[in-house]
Amino acid sequence: MTAIRIAPSILSADFGRLAEEVVRAQEAGADWIHVDVMDGHFVPNLTLGPAITAAVRKATHLPVDVHLMIENPGRYIQAFRDAGADVVTVHQEACPHLHRTLASIRESGAQAGLALNPGTPVSAAEEVVQMLDLLLIMSVNPGFGGQSFIPSSPGKVARAHRMLDAAGRPDILLEVDGGVDASTAPLLAAAGASVLVAGSALFRASEGLEIALARMRRAVDHQRGGS
């Protein structure tokens, strides 16, 4: 049974102390660091760029997982790879030439991820599944942190898991982003998720990031131990 990776999203971190926040997440037991990039066009928010990705890279030895919620992501793949991205994920909805974009990610040396919005069916990934290292299921509509989890998301994750198995690619990481906390994480793990992205539930937890991350991991381990 593959261990669940937990990837704190720095979108919810204190940007005045970004390096410290990244180190704190690493020391708390994070597996990856997740960087959300938004352009104000594909999604209604404007966030991080390659410079922030480079700052994260300098602060951690963990894999840096960059999620491009932007139009024309192919233009920026090399810039994010040069900044230190280990995984670059693009949206199916933003890529009219998806095969070419995924090929560019792989050519850059990064792992290639594909994200699907809540309204996009899992079948949208079938034609490119052999090019993927990661499939990201959005469990909120992208654009802002702290949104409520869409209740139907575990069912979609389960369908994605079956699709990857049927395609002979159970090795592809199945990531979920949006509304992930200690109550939703076990549901997603049970559905087949292997990477859980969490922002506000970790960086803004009243009990502190360390305790919140440990609680999430215990919840996931308990579910998997009982399944």
C-alpha positions as CSV (number, residue, x, y, z in Angstrom):
1,M,0.0,0.0,0.0
2,T,1.5,3.3,-1.1
3,A,2.0,5.9,1.7
4,I,-0.1,9.0,1.4
5,R,1.9,12.2,0.7
6,I,0.8,15.4,2.4
7,A,1.7,18.6,0.5
8,P,1.1,21.9,2.4
9,S,0.1,24.7,0.1
10,I,2.0,27.9,0.7
11,L,-1.0,29.9,-0.6
12,S,-2.1,29.9,3.0
13,A,1.3,30.6,4.5
14,D,2.6,33.8,6.0
15,F,4.4,35.4,3.1
16,G,6.3,37.7,5.4
17,R,8.1,34.6,6.7
18,L,7.9,32.4,3.7
19,A,11.2,30.6,4.1
20,E,10.4,30.0,7.8
21,E,7.0,28.6,7.0
22,V,8.4,26.2,4.4
23,V,11.0,25.0,6.9
24,R,8.3,24.6,9.5
25,A,6.2,22.5,7.2
26,Q,9.2,20.4,6.3
27,E,10.1,19.8,9.9
28,A,6.5,19.0,10.8
29,G,6.7,16.0,8.4
30,A,5.4,17.4,5.1
31,D,6.3,15.2,2.1
32,W,6.0,17.9,-0.7
33,I,5.6,21.7,-0.8
34,H,2.7,22.8,-3.0
35,V,2.9,26.1,-4.9
36,D,-0.3,27.5,-6.4
37,V,0.2,29.9,-9.3
38,M,-2.8,32.0,-10.5
39,D,-2.9,34.6,-13.2
40,G,-6.1,36.5,-12.6
41,H,-7.4,35.3,-15.9
42,F,-7.9,31.5,-15.8
43,V,-8.9,31.9,-12.2
44,P,-10.1,35.1,-10.4
45,N,-7.0,35.6,-8.3
46,L,-3.3,36.7,-8.8
47,T,-0.6,34.9,-6.9
48,L,2.9,33.5,-7.2
49,G,5.5,33.3,-9.9
50,P,8.9,31.7,-10.6
51,A,10.6,34.0,-8.1
52,I,8.5,32.6,-5.2
53,T,9.1,29.1,-6.5
54,A,12.8,29.7,-6.4
55,A,12.6,31.0,-2.8
56,V,10.7,27.8,-1.8
57,R,13.3,25.7,-3.6
58,K,16.1,27.3,-1.6
59,A,14.3,26.7,1.7
60,T,13.6,23.0,1.4
61,H,15.0,19.7,0.2
62,L,11.4,18.4,-0.4
63,P,9.9,18.0,-3.8
64,V,8.3,21.3,-5.0
65,D,4.9,20.7,-6.6
66,V,3.9,23.6,-8.8
67,H,0.2,23.9,-9.9
68,L,-0.3,26.3,-12.8
69,M,-3.8,27.7,-12.8
70,I,-3.0,30.0,-15.7
71,E,-3.8,30.6,-19.3
72,N,-1.1,29.5,-21.9
73,P,0.9,27.5,-19.3
74,G,3.2,26.2,-22.0
75,R,4.9,29.6,-22.1
76,Y,6.1,29.4,-18.5
77,I,7.0,25.7,-18.0
78,Q,10.7,26.2,-18.4
79,A,10.8,29.2,-16.2
80,F,9.2,27.2,-13.3
81,R,11.4,24.3,-14.0
82,D,14.5,26.6,-13.8
83,A,13.1,28.0,-10.6
84,G,13.2,24.5,-9.0
85,A,9.8,22.9,-9.7
86,D,10.0,19.1,-9.5
87,V,6.4,18.6,-10.6
88,V,4.5,21.0,-13.0
89,T,0.8,20.5,-13.2
90,V,-1.4,22.3,-15.9
91,H,-5.1,22.4,-16.3
92,Q,-6.9,20.4,-19.0
93,E,-9.3,23.4,-19.4
94,A,-6.4,25.8,-20.1
95,C,-4.6,23.7,-22.7
96,P,-6.0,23.5,-26.3
97,H,-2.8,21.6,-27.3
98,L,-2.6,19.4,-24.2
99,H,-0.4,16.7,-25.6
100,R,2.2,19.3,-26.7
101,T,2.1,21.0,-23.3
102,L,2.6,17.8,-21.3
103,A,5.4,16.8,-23.7
104,S,7.1,20.2,-22.9
105,I,6.9,19.5,-19.2
106,R,8.6,16.2,-19.6
107,E,11.2,17.6,-21.9
108,S,12.0,20.2,-19.2
109,G,12.9,17.4,-16.8
110,A,9.9,18.0,-14.5
111,Q,7.2,15.4,-13.8
112,A,4.0,16.1,-15.7
113,G,0.7,16.7,-13.9
114,L,-2.8,17.3,-15.3
115,A,-5.5,19.0,-13.2
116,L,-9.2,18.6,-13.7
117,N,-11.7,21.2,-12.4
118,P,-14.8,20.0,-10.5
119,G,-17.0,20.2,-13.6
120,T,-14.5,18.4,-15.9
121,P,-15.1,14.6,-16.2
122,V,-12.3,12.1,-15.5
123,S,-12.6,10.9,-19.1
124,A,-11.0,14.2,-20.2
125,A,-7.6,12.7,-19.1
126,E,-8.0,9.4,-20.9
127,E,-6.3,10.4,-24.2
128,V,-3.1,11.7,-22.4
129,V,-2.9,9.3,-19.5
130,Q,0.3,7.7,-20.8
131,M,2.0,11.0,-20.6
132,L,1.2,11.7,-17.0
133,D,3.1,11.3,-13.7
134,L,0.3,12.9,-11.7
135,L,-3.4,13.5,-12.0
136,L,-4.9,16.2,-9.8
137,I,-8.6,16.2,-9.0
138,M,-9.8,19.6,-7.8
139,S,-12.2,19.3,-4.9
140,V,-13.1,23.0,-5.0
141,N,-13.3,25.4,-7.9
142,P,-9.8,26.9,-8.2
143,G,-9.0,30.5,-7.5
144,F,-9.0,30.9,-3.7
145,G,-7.9,29.1,-0.6
146,G,-10.2,28.2,2.3
147,Q,-13.2,27.1,0.1
148,S,-15.6,24.4,1.2
149,F,-15.0,20.8,0.0
150,I,-17.3,19.6,-2.7
151,P,-19.0,16.5,-1.3
152,S,-19.0,14.5,-4.5
153,S,-15.2,14.7,-4.8
154,P,-14.4,11.3,-3.2
155,G,-16.6,9.6,-5.9
156,K,-14.7,11.4,-8.6
157,V,-11.3,10.4,-7.1
158,A,-12.5,6.8,-7.0
159,R,-13.5,7.0,-10.7
160,A,-10.1,8.5,-11.5
161,H,-8.4,5.7,-9.6
162,R,-10.3,3.1,-11.6
163,M,-9.5,4.8,-14.9
164,L,-5.7,4.8,-14.1
165,D,-5.9,1.1,-13.2
166,A,-7.8,0.3,-16.4
167,A,-5.2,2.2,-18.4
168,G,-2.4,0.1,-16.8
169,R,-1.0,3.2,-15.0
170,P,-1.6,2.6,-11.3
171,D,1.8,4.2,-10.8
172,I,0.4,7.7,-11.6
173,L,0.1,9.8,-8.4
174,L,-3.5,10.8,-7.7
175,E,-3.5,14.2,-6.1
176,V,-6.5,16.1,-4.5
177,D,-6.5,19.8,-3.8
178,G,-9.3,21.9,-2.1
179,G,-11.0,21.7,1.3
180,V,-8.6,18.9,2.5
181,D,-8.5,18.6,6.3
182,A,-8.5,15.9,8.9
183,S,-12.2,15.1,8.2
184,T,-12.0,14.9,4.4
185,A,-8.5,13.4,4.0
186,P,-9.6,9.9,5.1
187,L,-12.4,9.9,2.6
188,L,-10.0,10.8,-0.2
189,A,-7.5,8.3,0.9
190,A,-10.2,5.6,0.9
191,A,-11.1,6.6,-2.7
192,G,-7.5,6.1,-3.9
193,A,-5.8,9.5,-3.5
194,S,-2.0,9.3,-3.0
195,V,-1.2,13.0,-2.6
196,L,-3.3,15.4,-0.4
197,V,-2.8,19.2,-0.8
198,A,-3.9,21.2,2.3
199,G,-3.5,24.9,2.9
200,S,-5.7,26.7,5.5
201,A,-6.2,23.4,7.4
202,L,-2.4,23.4,8.1
203,F,-0.9,26.9,8.0
204,R,-4.0,28.5,9.6
205,A,-4.8,25.8,12.1
206,S,-5.5,27.2,15.6
207,E,-3.4,24.4,17.2
208,G,-0.5,25.1,14.9
209,L,0.8,23.5,11.7
210,E,2.7,20.7,13.4
211,I,-0.2,19.4,15.4
212,A,-2.6,19.8,12.4
213,L,-0.4,17.9,10.0
214,A,0.1,15.1,12.5
215,R,-3.6,14.9,13.1
216,M,-4.3,14.7,9.4
217,R,-1.7,11.9,9.0
218,R,-3.2,10.0,11.9
219,A,-6.7,10.3,10.4
220,V,-5.5,8.9,7.0
221,D,-3.4,6.1,8.6
222,H,-6.4,5.1,10.8
223,Q,-8.7,4.9,7.7
224,R,-6.1,2.9,5.7
225,G,-5.4,0.6,8.7
226,G,-9.1,-0.1,9.0
227,S,-9.8,-0.6,5.3
